[in-house]
Amino acid sequence: MARKKTGDRAPRRRRLWIAALVAVALCGSTAGGLAVHRALSDGGDADRAVTIDEAGRLALSRLTLYQASPVAVTLTAAEGGGVTIRVEAVVDYRNHRAVGGYQVTGAAGRLDRGLIVWDGAGLGLAPVPAGVDGPPWQQAEHIPRSGWSSRAFTADPLDSGLRLLIQLGADRPDNPMLLAQSGARWLGRDRIQGRTYDRFSGPRAQDAARGGAPAGELSPLTYWVDGDGGLRRATMRMPGLGTPTTVEIAGRDDKVRMPEAPWIAG
């Protein structure tokens, strides 16, 4: 399948967006806002408050992902007891729907596999249809709505990761000043497949669905964002598990046609 890195799409346009976000944030600052800006500009090389430019790129990352739809992703969630679930999927952020294949492995090897679809309300599972080749999004079209085992999201690592993943993209950028004031932190810089990404701890929203953390603690959400506001990776730390749920974003998949069957009654 033809895939493009989300960080490779119109970098100049993204930089202009970031500059505009920063300008709006600075123009809207009161005396208190200016104090925030000074605080954001200070810090060492690790675990420091974000700069205004960094907050602008983090704020832009949700729009960048939305514009890249449909996006190929891989989610890996540790369920405890040596059990790991891996989901390879495509997410359409314009319609808030996703479809893919999942595989469950344990100490003895593969335990289960099948198809998975999800949206903002919950998920559905189905066996891989016999005799149907092609990627999961094509296979899903051969399964009627009644063939899916559907349920609402729970608090387990897989469901939390799926819910985070469907919420990552948005049709507008976040407010960079609000991100900064809510405790977003710069954690470091990494190279992923030859490209440089800044690693950020997310804002400390109190809403558990957004990965909230009490004041004074880092958010359980971490994001890898490039210089143009492209999101490459996100992780979520889960209570009681040493391995975080990880989302890898491969980029736009131009050949995808999202199926309708899983969402059509009948």
C-alpha positions in Angstrom: 0.0 0.0 0.0 1.2 3.5 -0.7 1.9 5.3 2.5 3.2 8.8 3.2 4.6 10.0 6.5 2.3 12.5 8.1 5.3 14.7 8.8 6.1 14.9 5.0 2.9 16.6 4.0 3.1 20.3 3.2 5.7 21.1 5.8 5.8 24.8 4.9 2.0 25.1 5.4 2.4 23.5 8.8 5.1 25.9 9.8 2.8 28.8 8.8 0.0 27.3 10.9 2.4 27.0 13.9 3.5 30.6 13.5 -0.1 31.7 13.4 -1.0 29.7 16.5 2.0 31.2 18.3 1.0 34.7 17.2 -2.5 34.3 18.4 -1.3 32.9 21.8 1.1 35.8 22.3 -1.4 38.5 21.2 -4.0 37.1 23.5 -1.7 37.0 26.5 -2.4 39.4 29.5 0.3 40.2 32.1 -0.4 36.7 33.5 0.1 35.2 30.0 3.4 37.0 29.6 4.6 35.4 32.9 3.6 32.0 31.5 5.6 32.8 28.3 8.7 33.6 30.3 8.3 30.4 32.3 7.9 28.4 29.2 11.2 29.8 27.8 13.2 28.7 30.8 14.4 25.2 31.6 17.1 22.6 31.1 17.5 19.8 28.6 14.9 17.3 30.1 11.5 17.4 31.7 10.9 21.1 31.4 7.9 23.3 30.5 7.3 23.6 26.8 8.2 26.7 24.8 5.5 28.6 22.9 6.8 27.1 19.6 6.7 23.6 21.0 3.2 24.2 22.4 2.2 25.3 18.9 3.5 22.2 17.3 1.8 20.0 19.9 -1.4 21.9 19.4 -1.2 21.5 15.6 -0.6 17.7 15.7 -4.3 16.8 16.0 -5.2 18.8 12.9 -2.3 17.4 11.0 -3.5 13.9 11.8 -7.0 14.7 10.7 -5.8 16.1 7.4 -3.8 13.0 6.7 -6.8 10.6 7.0 -7.1 7.8 6.4 -4.1 7.0 8.5 -2.3 3.6 8.9 -1.6 2.8 12.6 -0.4 0.0 14.8 -1.5 -0.3 18.4 0.2 -2.6 20.9 -1.4 -3.2 24.4 -0.1 -5.3 27.2 -3.1 -6.9 29.0 -1.0 -8.4 31.9 0.0 -12.0 32.5 2.2 -12.0 29.5 -0.7 -11.4 27.1 -0.2 -8.8 24.3 -2.7 -7.5 21.7 -1.5 -6.0 18.5 -3.9 -4.1 16.2 -2.9 -3.0 12.7 -5.6 -0.7 11.4 -6.6 2.4 9.4 -8.3 5.3 11.1 -10.6 7.8 9.3 -10.6 10.9 11.5 -13.2 12.7 9.4 -15.8 10.1 10.2 -14.3 8.9 13.5 -14.2 5.3 12.4 -11.4 2.7 12.3 -11.0 -0.8 11.0 -8.2 -3.4 11.3 -7.0 -6.8 12.2 -6.0 -7.9 15.7 -3.7 -10.6 17.1 -3.5 -11.8 20.7 -0.3 -13.5 21.8 0.9 -15.1 25.1 3.8 -17.1 26.4 2.7 -20.1 24.3 2.3 -18.1 21.1 -0.8 -16.8 19.2 -4.0 -17.1 21.2 -6.5 -15.4 18.9 -6.9 -13.3 15.8 -9.7 -11.5 13.9 -11.1 -8.3 12.7 -11.8 -5.2 14.8 -13.8 -2.0 14.1 -14.3 0.9 16.4 -15.6 4.4 16.7 -16.2 6.9 19.5 -18.8 4.8 21.2 -17.3 1.3 21.3 -15.8 -1.6 19.3 -16.8 -4.7 17.4 -15.0 -8.0 16.8 -15.5 -10.6 14.1 -13.6 -13.6 12.8 -11.6 -13.3 9.6 -14.0 -14.4 6.8 -13.1 -17.6 5.2 -11.9 -17.4 1.6 -11.7 -13.6 1.6 -8.3 -12.1 0.8 -7.1 -8.5 1.1 -6.5 -6.1 3.9 -8.8 -5.9 6.9 -10.8 -3.0 5.6 -11.8 -5.0 2.5 -12.5 -8.2 4.6 -14.8 -6.2 7.0 -17.1 -5.3 4.1 -18.0 -9.0 3.8 -19.3 -9.2 7.4 -22.8 -7.8 8.0 -23.5 -5.7 11.1 -25.1 -8.7 12.8 -21.8 -10.6 12.4 -19.9 -8.3 14.7 -19.7 -8.9 18.4 -20.1 -5.3 19.7 -19.7 -3.7 23.1 -19.0 -0.3 24.7 -15.4 0.6 25.8 -14.1 -0.7 29.1 -11.1 0.5 31.1 -8.7 -2.3 30.0 -5.5 -1.4 28.1 -6.8 -2.3 24.7 -10.0 -0.3 25.0 -8.2 2.7 26.5 -5.7 2.6 23.6 -8.5 2.4 21.0 -10.4 5.2 22.5 -7.2 7.4 22.7 -6.4 6.6 19.1 -9.9 7.6 17.7 -9.6 10.9 19.6 -6.1 11.9 18.5 -7.2 13.6 15.3 -9.4 16.8 15.2 -10.6 19.3 12.6 -8.9 22.2 14.3 -5.8 22.7 16.4 -5.8 22.9 20.1 -5.1 26.2 21.9 -1.3 26.2 22.5 -1.5 28.5 25.6 -4.0 26.2 27.2 -1.8 23.2 26.5 1.1 25.0 28.1 -0.8 26.2 31.1 -2.3 22.7 31.7 1.2 21.2 32.3 2.5 19.9 28.9 6.2 19.2 29.3 9.1 18.6 26.9 10.8 15.3 27.8 13.5 14.9 25.2 14.2 14.3 21.5 14.4 11.0 19.6 15.2 9.8 16.1 12.6 7.5 14.5 13.4 6.0 11.1 15.8 8.9 10.4 13.5 11.7 11.4 13.8 13.9 14.6 10.8 14.1 17.0 10.3 16.0 20.2 8.9 13.9 23.0 6.1 15.7 25.0 4.2 14.8 28.1 0.5 15.8 27.5 -1.5 18.3 29.4 -2.8 17.3 32.9 -6.5 17.3 32.0 -8.6 16.0 34.8 -10.9 14.0 32.5 -9.8 10.4 32.8 -10.7 9.8 29.1 -8.1 12.3 28.1 -5.4 10.7 30.3 -5.6 13.2 33.2 -3.1 13.4 36.0 -3.1 15.3 39.3 -1.3 18.6 39.5 2.4 18.1 40.0 2.6 14.8 38.1 3.3 14.1 34.5 0.4 13.1 32.3 0.3 9.3 31.5 0.2 10.4 27.8 3.4 10.9 25.8 3.5 12.2 22.2 6.3 12.3 19.6 5.9 15.3 17.3 8.1 16.5 14.5 9.2 20.0 13.5 6.1 20.5 11.4 3.5 19.3 13.9 3.3 15.8 12.6 2.4 13.1 15.2 4.4 9.9 14.9 3.9 8.0 18.1 1.8 8.2 21.3 2.0 6.1 24.5 -0.3 5.7 27.5 0.9 4.4 30.8 -1.7 2.2 32.5 -2.0 1.6 36.3 -0.4 -1.6 37.4 1.3 -2.3 34.0 5.0 -1.7 33.3 4.5 -1.7 29.5 2.6 1.3 28.2 0.0 1.0 25.4 1.7 2.3 22.3 0.4 3.8 19.1 2.6 4.0 16.0 1.4 6.2 13.1 2.7 5.1 9.7 1.1 7.8 7.7 -1.6 8.3 5.1 -2.8 5.2 3.2 -4.2 6.4 -0.2 -5.7 3.1 -1.2 -8.1 2.7 1.7 -11.8 2.7 1.2 -13.4 2.6 4.6 -16.1 -0.1 4.8 -19.8 0.7 5.6 -21.0 -2.8 6.4 -19.9 -2.9 10.1 -22.0 0.2 10.8 -25.1 -0.7 8.7 -27.9 -2.6 10.4 -28.7 -6.0 9.0 
